[in-house]
Amino acid sequence: MLVVTTNEIQGYRIVRHLGLVRGLTVRSRSVVGNLGAAIQIFFGGNISVYTKLAEQARQEAFDLLVEHAHSMGANAVIAMRYDANEIAAAVTEVLAYGSAVVIEPVAGSGSGTAEISGPWTGAAAGR
């Protein structure tokens, strides 16, 4: 699954737009995690406990986005973005979203090295 932040993918053409896809997760730290973060805050610098939590939340939202796109028959997501909001104290929502599309290599573009295959290619796509 190709996932890009741009509206186009060089060397490929979009043959079908399937719609909005998203991945959403809501996360919080445990009491023990918050205690560890409080100690790190006391000494200053990077709060690695929260950095790890943020990275895990982004990865989970991304994985859910890819799963959603795949279930729609997409082989790529364009215009992918993240959004995060605090729902309550120490509870954060992370959303990954974009547009699910079906792409195919442009003939002669040299993009055939990144093979795109799946149920959306060939006869299943009506070609």
Phi, psi and chi 1 to 4 in degrees:
 res  aa     phi    psi   chi1   chi2   chi3   chi4
   1 MET       -  119.4  176.1   80.9   55.2      -
   2 LEU   -85.2  131.1  -69.8  174.2      -      -
   3 VAL  -129.1  121.2  176.7      -      -      -
   4 VAL  -132.8  157.8  -61.5      -      -      -
   5 THR   -90.2   -8.1   58.6      -      -      -
   6 THR   -86.6  170.0   57.4      -      -      -
   7 ASN   -90.0   -7.7  -67.0  -32.6      -      -
   8 GLU  -139.7  161.4  -61.8  174.8   -5.7      -
   9 ILE  -123.4  114.6  -57.4  172.0      -      -
  10 GLN   -57.8  132.5 -174.1  174.9    3.8      -
  11 GLY    88.9   -2.0      -      -      -      -
  12 TYR  -130.8  154.5  -66.3   88.1      -      -
  13 ARG  -119.6  145.3   79.2  170.2  154.0 -102.2
  14 ILE   -84.1  121.5  -63.2  170.5      -      -
  15 VAL  -101.6  -16.7  -64.8      -      -      -
  16 ARG  -159.4  134.2 -164.1  163.8   22.7  136.9
  17 HIS   -96.6  127.4  -72.5  -93.9      -      -
  18 LEU  -103.9  -13.9  -59.6  173.8      -      -
  19 GLY   116.8 -176.0      -      -      -      -
  20 LEU   -70.7  136.8  178.1   70.3      -      -
  21 VAL  -127.5  153.2  -73.1      -      -      -
  22 ARG  -150.4  159.8   79.8  -80.0  178.6  -99.3
  23 GLY  -135.7  128.6      -      -      -      -
  24 LEU  -128.8  134.6  174.8   68.4      -      -
  25 THR  -138.6  148.9 -173.0      -      -      -
  26 VAL  -123.4  124.9  177.7      -      -      -
  27 ARG  -130.9  154.9  -66.8  -65.0 -162.0  108.3
  28 SER  -146.5  162.2   70.1      -      -      -
  29 ARG   -88.6  151.5  -76.2  -84.3    0.9  136.4
  30 SER   -74.6  169.3   66.8      -      -      -
  31 VAL   -59.1  -41.7  172.3      -      -      -
  32 VAL   -63.6  -42.1  173.7      -      -      -
  33 GLY   -63.1  -40.6      -      -      -      -
  34 ASN   -66.7  -34.9  -77.7  -31.1      -      -
  35 LEU   -64.9  -44.2  180.0   59.7      -      -
  36 GLY   -61.1  -40.1      -      -      -      -
  37 ALA   -66.0  -38.9      -      -      -      -
  38 ALA   -61.2  -39.0      -      -      -      -
  39 ILE   -65.2  -43.1  -67.4  168.1      -      -
  40 GLN   -64.8  -37.9  -73.5 -176.6  -36.4      -
  41 ILE   -62.2  -39.6  -69.9  168.2      -      -
  42 PHE   -57.5  -41.0 -179.3   74.7      -      -
  43 PHE   -88.7  -12.4  -68.3  103.4      -      -
  44 GLY    83.8  174.4      -      -      -      -
  45 GLY    90.8 -162.0      -      -      -      -
  46 ASN   -67.3  131.0  180.0   33.7      -      -
  47 ILE   -93.2   85.6  -46.8  -55.3      -      -
  48 SER   -61.4  -29.8   61.6      -      -      -
  49 VAL   -61.4  -44.4  172.6      -      -      -
  50 TYR   -76.1  -33.5  -71.1  142.0      -      -
  51 THR   -61.0  -45.3  -59.2      -      -      -
  52 LYS   -63.1  -42.9 -175.5  176.0  179.3 -178.0
  53 LEU   -61.0  -45.1  175.0   67.3      -      -
  54 ALA   -63.1  -42.7      -      -      -      -
  55 GLU   -65.8  -41.2 -174.8   55.5   40.5      -
  56 GLN   -63.6  -40.8  -72.5  173.1  -20.7      -
  57 ALA   -65.7  -42.8      -      -      -      -
  58 ARG   -63.1  -43.0  -75.2 -174.2 -171.1   97.2
  59 GLN   -64.4  -41.7 -173.7   63.3   53.9      -
  60 GLU   -64.0  -43.8 -175.0  174.6  -19.2      -
  61 ALA   -62.8  -40.8      -      -      -      -
  62 PHE   -62.9  -47.2  179.5   85.9      -      -
  63 ASP   -60.2  -39.9  -68.0  -15.5      -      -
  64 LEU   -67.2  -37.1  -69.6  167.3      -      -
  65 LEU   -59.8  -49.2  165.4   86.3      -      -
  66 VAL   -61.8  -42.6  169.4      -      -      -
  67 GLU   -60.7  -43.7 -176.3  179.6  -47.6      -
  68 HIS   -63.4  -45.5 -173.2 -158.8      -      -
  69 ALA   -62.0  -43.8      -      -      -      -
  70 HIS   -61.0  -41.3 -173.0  -87.6      -      -
  71 SER   -65.5  -22.0   73.4      -      -      -
  72 MET   -87.9   -7.0  -67.5  176.9   70.3      -
  73 GLY    93.6   13.5      -      -      -      -
  74 ALA   -81.2  154.6      -      -      -      -
  75 ASN  -120.0    7.6   62.7   -8.3      -      -
  76 ALA  -160.0  158.1      -      -      -      -
  77 VAL  -128.8  127.4  175.2      -      -      -
  78 ILE  -109.4  163.4   59.6  172.2      -      -
  79 ALA    55.0   39.3      -      -      -      -
  80 MET   -72.1  139.1 -174.8  -90.1 -177.0      -
  81 ARG  -142.2  161.5  -57.4  -73.2 -171.9  -91.6
  82 TYR  -114.6  150.5  -75.7  108.4      -      -
  83 ASP  -141.3  144.2 -170.2   21.2      -      -
  84 ALA  -138.7  139.8      -      -      -      -
  85 ASN  -139.8  146.6  -64.3  -65.2      -      -
  86 GLU   -88.0  120.5 -172.1  173.0   22.3      -
  87 ILE   -85.1  -42.2  -66.6  176.2      -      -
  88 ALA  -150.0  175.5      -      -      -      -
  89 ALA   -56.0  123.1      -      -      -      -
  90 ALA    65.6   19.0      -      -      -      -
  91 VAL  -124.6  119.2  178.4      -      -      -
  92 THR  -122.4  137.4  -58.5      -      -      -
  93 GLU   -99.9  133.3  162.0 -158.7   49.0      -
  94 VAL  -123.1  126.5  176.6      -      -      -
  95 LEU  -119.2  129.5  171.7   67.7      -      -
  96 ALA  -111.0  131.7      -      -      -      -
  97 TYR  -146.3  159.3   62.5   96.1      -      -
  98 GLY  -177.1 -168.9      -      -      -      -
  99 SER  -110.0  123.3  -65.2      -      -      -
 100 ALA   -79.0  133.8      -      -      -      -
 101 VAL  -140.2  162.3  -64.7      -      -      -
 102 VAL  -108.9  127.2  175.7      -      -      -
 103 ILE  -121.3  160.3   59.7  171.3      -      -
 104 GLU  -144.2  150.5   62.2 -177.4   23.9      -
 105 PRO   -63.3  144.7  -16.8   27.4      -      -
 106 VAL   -80.7  129.0  174.3      -      -      -
 107 ALA   -56.7  131.9      -      -      -      -
 108 GLY    78.7    7.3      -      -      -      -
 109 SER   -86.9  -11.0   68.3      -      -      -
 110 GLY    78.3    8.2      -      -      -      -
 111 SER   -87.3    4.5   58.2      -      -      -
 112 GLY   -66.4   -9.5      -      -      -      -
 113 THR   -70.4  -27.2   57.2      -      -      -
 114 ALA   -98.8   84.9      -      -      -      -
 115 GLU   -65.0  131.6 -175.9  175.4  -48.5      -
 116 ILE  -110.8  120.7  -56.3  -65.2      -      -
 117 SER  -143.6  164.6   63.4      -      -      -
 118 GLY   148.3 -170.0      -      -      -      -
 119 PRO   -67.4  -12.4   24.0  -32.6      -      -
 120 TRP   -88.5   -2.6   49.7   81.6      -      -
 121 THR  -101.9  165.1   60.1      -      -      -
 122 GLY    64.2 -142.2      -      -      -      -
 123 ALA   -61.8  -32.1      -      -      -      -
 124 ALA   -64.0  -23.7      -      -      -      -
 125 ALA   -93.3    3.2      -      -      -      -
 126 GLY    82.2   20.1      -      -      -      -
 127 ARG  -100.3      -  -69.9 -168.8  -79.5  140.2
